Amino acid sequence: MHEQLQQAIAPYRDTVDYVEIRVEQSEQTAISFRGEQLDAVDRSLSLAGGIRACHQGGWSFVTFNGLAELQDRIEAAISQARLVGKDTTSLAPLEPIQDYVAVELGRDPRGLSLLEKRQLIAEYNRLLLEYDPRIQTTMVGYRDRFGINYFVNSTGSCIVQERLDISARFGAIARGDEGIVRQGFESVHSRSDYDALVGIEERVLGAAKRAVTQLEAKSVKGGQHTVVLDPYLAGVFIHEAFGHLSEADFVYENPRMQELLTLGKPMAIPQLNVIDDATLPGLPGTLHYDDEGVPAQRKYLIKDGILSQRLHSRETAGKMQETPTGNARAINATYPPIVRMTNTAIEPGDCSFEEMIGDIEEGVYAVRMLGGQTNGEMFTFAAGEGYMIRNGKIAEPVSDVTLTGNVFQTLKDIDAIGNDTLYVSGGCGKGGQMPLAVSVGGPHVRIKDVVVGGR
């Protein structure tokens, strides 16, 4: 197919400043349970694509569902770009790349029957339902998707990338006295091997255990506390509260953020390093090339406490006279690439968990994330679980733990970074494109003077 796409684009190389074609061919299976009921079973095959053209700074984007209409759609994209372009095209330069990236397969889910997959997920669902009489219902889902993505552009790049994602999500809802309801969740993801989902009974049951444990929790007392974030919540915090601020399209369009996010500015203690790394093996946000054909990279958003880099597409890099970072991504070929994160994390420090909590007379241990929102530099997160820290020890469970603050002040209030690390899979939303495969991670992190709200 890539030869056909190269031939299709060839006549138009000199008619506009830039044009690209992306095509995605995929097959997918999805199975879900809600409580005892098999909720849905879906299998699908698809082929779809998108064309972007740019002329004199004006962009167009059109989609197609079959190669028969490709020529007409290329011409439509070019005519639209010529119609809206009134300025100068700013794209950071990129050498042409020719490459084929294949998946390294373990046990391939495409070779397994739908029955075998359903039986595995049904058994995990049964374990959750039977864990405790207080478990009222479950939400369990399985998905595998194999795709081949084709990319060609008018400057000579031709890249084909295979991608496999296998995932399962497990949710349990428990109901206690006086109608109290608590939730617990667990997820598993692999980029190569169905067997990553086999034999994980204890991990699955963790969702039910967390839901039941939180039934005993009393609401946390609101106020300012020293808070320790577990690696899951530390990763979500840095992704949501700081990672999105590092996306250059947001910075370029926001004069206040340009002032606050000047490269070279001290942001935190010297021990803090924040990365966005698309080269880490086997994670949801890992890729060889982004959706503009830019090679994947490891970027330090914060290095030794100093604001070091931001995330770019070729256009934002060109406009801000910086270097492309391989962060132009789309959820599929029918959406245009925009600046997005990949695998975003805080790097480990040198503090053990025991040392981190050892001198806290009274504080809060916040675990996992239930929900949250950010508004510019302000954030609010609700922890999935909470525990009091008393006299250097983890104590009783607490509920309704919400963390609120200003991200720039909170980064300065980090005073200990753990020597452990964990990455978890996630789905990020931006610009109407949801969910984009990413991962978040980090070590345990201690933050002083966090505003904690209870009920």
N, C-alpha and C positions, 0 to 999 in steps of 0.2 A: 504493500500500500504506500510506503514512503516514497517509492519512485513515482507513483501516480500523483502524489501530492506535489513533489518537486516539479514535475512537468506542468501541473496546473498553475503553479505560482510563477513559473519562469517568464511568461509574456508580460507580467505586470511589475517586474522588478524596478523599472525606471519611471513608472506612471505616478507613484506617490513616494513619500519619504521612507515609508516602512509598511510592510504587510507580513502577516504570519497566519498559518493555518494550524489548528490543533484538532485532532480527531481522537476519540476515545472509544475503544471496543471492549465491552465488559460482559461478564456473566456473574450472577449473584444468587445466593440462597439466603433466605431469612426465615427464622422460626421463632415464635413467641408464645409464651404462656402467661395467663393472668389468673392467679389462683389455680384451681384445679383444671381450668379450661384451656384447651389448645386454642390460642387466640388467632393465630395467622400462620400460614405457610406460603411462602412466595418463592418462585424461581423466575429469573428474567435474564434475557439477553438484550443487549442494546448496542447501537452504534450511533454516535452523534458527534457533532463538532462545532467549532466556532472560528470565525475569521475576524482578526483585528487589523485595521488599517489606520495609518496616521499620515496626515499631510498638513504642513504648515501649522503644527501644534494641535490640530483637530483630530480627535479619535472617533472611530466608528467600530461597532461590533455587531456582527450578524451570526445567526446560528443556522445549522442544517441538520437533517436527520437521515441523509443518504447521499452517497457520492454522486448520484445522477444530477443533483442540483448544485454541485460544487461550483461550476463555472459561473453560473448566474449569481450565486451568492458572493463570490469574489468580486465580481463587477459591482454588485450592490454596495459592498463594504467600501470599495474604492471611491465610488461616486459620492457616498455619504461623507467620507473623510474630506474629499475635495470641497464639498459644499460647506462644511463647518470650519475648515482650517483658515485662520486669519492671522496667525502669529508665526512663531519659529518652533520647529520640532527640536526638543531637547532629550536625546537619548544617550546615555553613557555608552561609549564604544565597547564592542564585544567581538572578539575574533570568532569566525565561523567554526562550529563544532559538528563533527560527524561521529555518532556513537550509537551503540545498541546496548542497553542495560537489561540483563536477564535476572529473574528471581532465582535465588538459591533455595531450592525446595527441600523440605523435609517430607512429611507425609502430606500429600496434596489432597485437599478436601474435594477437589473435582472428581477424584476417583472413588469417592464414598457415596453410598446410597443415601437418599433423603431419609429413609427409615432409620438408618444407623445414627444419623445426626439427631433426629427427633428423639430417639430412645435415650441418648446421652443427656440431652437437655431436660427431658421429662424426669429422669432419675434425679438430677440436681434439684429440680423444682419440688419433687416429692420430699427430698431431704429437708428442704427449707420449711415446707408445710408441716412436717411431722416433728420439727425440732422442739417445739414448745406449744402448749395449748393456746398461749397468748398470741401466737402468730396468726393474724387474721387473713392475710392474703399475700401473694407474691407477684412480682413482675420479673419475668425471666425471658431473656432474648438471646438468640444466636444469629450470627451473620458471617458469611464468607463472601468475598468478592475478589475476582481476578480481572485485572484490566491491562490493556496495552494502550499506551498513550503515544501518539505520533505528533511530532512538532517539526514544522519546516518554516523558514522565514526567508525574506527577500535578500538577506545578506549572506545566504549560503549555508546556514545551519540545518542539519537534519538529524533529529534525535528520536530514538524509539526507546521507551522505558516500560518494562513490565512491572506490575505491582500486585501483590497479594496481601489482603487483610483478612484475618480470622479473629473474631471477637465474640465474647459472651458477657452479658451483664446480668447481675443477680440482685434483686431487691426484695426485702422482707419488711412487712408492716406489722407491728405489734400493737395490741390494745390492752391497756391496764385498767386499774381502778379509776373510777370517776371519768371514764372516757378518754384518758390520756392516750395519745397515739405517738409512736416513735418509729423511725425508719432506719434501716441499715442497708448498705450497698456494698457490692464488690464487683470488680470487672477484671477480665483477663483478655490479653491481646497478643497476637503473634503475626509477624510479617512473613512467616515461612512454613509453619508446621502445625497441622491440626492436633497433634499429640500434646501441644501446650495446654489443651483443654481437657485432657484425659487424666483421671486420677487426682483431681483437685478438690475432693470432697471437703477437707478441712477449711480450705480457703473459701469455698462457697458458703459453708456454715457460718463463717465469720459475719456475713450479712445479718443472719438471724440472731447471732449472739449479741451483736452491737445494738440491734433494735430492742431486744429484751433487757439488756443491761441498762439502757437509757430510761426504761420505765421506772426504775428506782431513783432516778436523778431528781434532785430539787433544783428549782430555778437559781441561777447564780446571782449573787448580790452585785448590782451595778456599781460602777465606779472605775477609778484608774487602778490597773493591776500590772504587775510584771506578768507577761504572757509568754509561754513557750509554745511555738507552733510545731506540729509534727511535720515530717517531710512532705506529706501530701498537701497540707494546707500552706506550708511555706512555698511550695511550687505554684499552687493556685494563686497565692498572693502576688508573687513576683510576676506571673503571667498577666493577671488581670490588672493589678494596680500600677505596674511599671512597664511591662512588656508592650502593652498597647500604646503607651506614651512614647515608646521608642520607635514606633512605626512612622517612617519619614513622611508619608502622605498627611498624617495628622499634624506633625510638627510643621511642615511646609505651609499648611493652611492656617496656622494658629500663631500669630505674633507673640502672644504671651508665653506659649510653650517654647518658642524659639529662644526667648530670654531665659526661661527657667532651665532649658535643656541645652545649654551651650557646651559643646565638647570641651573637655579639659576641666570641667567644673567639679569640685569635690562634692560627693553625694552621700557618703557614709563612712564608717570606720574603715581603715586601710585593709582589714581582713576580708571585706566583702567583695566577691567577684560574681558577676551575673553574666551568664552566657545564653546565646541562642545558637544551637549547634545542630545542623542538619546532617552531620556526618556520623553521629553516634549510631552504632549498628543495631538494627532490629526494632527501632522505636517508630511509633505512628508518624512522627514528623520528619523521619529520615528520608532523604532523597539524594539522587546524584545530580540532578539538574532541576531548577525551578521551572515554572510554566512560561518563562521567557528564554529558556535555554542557558541560563547563567549557572555555572557550577556551584554546588552546595559548599558551604563554608562553616567554620566555627568562628563566631563573633563574640567579643567581649563587650557587652553593653556597659557594664561597670567593671573596671579593672583596678584593683587595689584601692577601692573606694572612689575612684575618679570616673566620671562619665567619659566613655571611650569611643563607642560607635553607636550607630543607629541602623535600623533595618530599611533596605531600599529595594525598589524596582529600578529598572533601567531609567525610567523617566524621572523619578525623584532624585536618583543619583546624578543625572544630568543637570537637573535644575538647581541642585544644591552643591554641585561641583564636588561630589564625593564618589566613592567607588561602589558599584553594584555589589550586593551581598547575597544574592540568590534567594530573595524572600518575596518574589512575585508569585502568588499561588491562587488557584481557583478550586472550588469544590469538585468541578468537573469541566469538561471541554465546552459546555454550553454557557459558561460564565466567564467574564473577562478576568484575567489575573489582577489582583490588588496586593498591596503590601501586607504580608501576614507572617506570623511567627512559625517556627518549626518545633524544636525541642528546647524549651526555655527553662532555665534552672539557676539556682544558687549553687556555686561550687562548695564542696565541703571545707570546713575549717579544721581546728585542732582541739575542739572541746568535746569531751564525752558527755553523754546524756546525764550521767550521775553528777558530774561536775557542774553541768548547766543548772540543775535544779537544787543542788546541794546547799546553796546559801540563800534560797528563797524561803522566807518565813511564811508568807501567804501569797499565792499567785494562782494562775489558771493555766492548765494544760489544754490547749485547743487542738482537736483531732479531726481531720477530714473536713470536707466542706458540704454544707447542705444547700446553700444558695448565696447570692450576693449581687452587688452592683457597684459600678464605678461611675463617677461623673467628673471627668477631667482628673484633677489631682486628689479628689476625695473618694473614699471607698467605704463600703460596709459589707462585711462577710458574716454569714451565720455558720458556725461550726457544726459538723454532724454529730460530734460528741464532745463532752467537756469533763474535766476532772479538776478538783482543787489540788493545789500543791501546798502542803503544810509541813513546815520545819524540814524542808529538803526531801520530802517524800510525796509520791502520788497518793492522794487520799480519795475521798468520796466522789462519785460521779455527779456532775451538775448539768443542767439543761439550759436552753434558751441563751446560749453563748453567742453574742454578736460583737464583732470587733469593728470599730469605727475610727477613722483618722484621715490625716493628710499624708499621702505617700512619701512626700519629700521629708517631712518631719519624722515619719516612722522609719525610713531608711537610716536616718541619723540616730534613732533610738535603739537600733539593733546593737546589742552589746555582747553577744556570744553566738558563735556559729559552730554547729556540731561537726563531728568527724565521720558521720555516717551519710548515706545518700540513698535516695529511692526515686525512681521515675514511674509515673502513672499515666495511662492513656487518657485522652480527652477529646472533646469536639468543640472547636472554637467558632464563634459567630462574629461576623462583621459584614457590613454592607449588603445585607440580605443573603449572604452566603453562609449556610450553616447545615451540618457541622463539618468543619474542616479538621482533618486528622492532625492532631498535635500531641505532644506529651509535655508534662510539667514535672519538675522535680526539685530536689534539694536535700539538705540535711535538716535536723532539728535546728530551730532558730529561736533565740531569746530576745524579746523586745521589752523595754521598760516603758512604764507610763502609758499603757494602751487603754483607751476608753472601752470598757466592756459593759454592754447592756444586758440586763436580765429581763425578767417579767415582773 
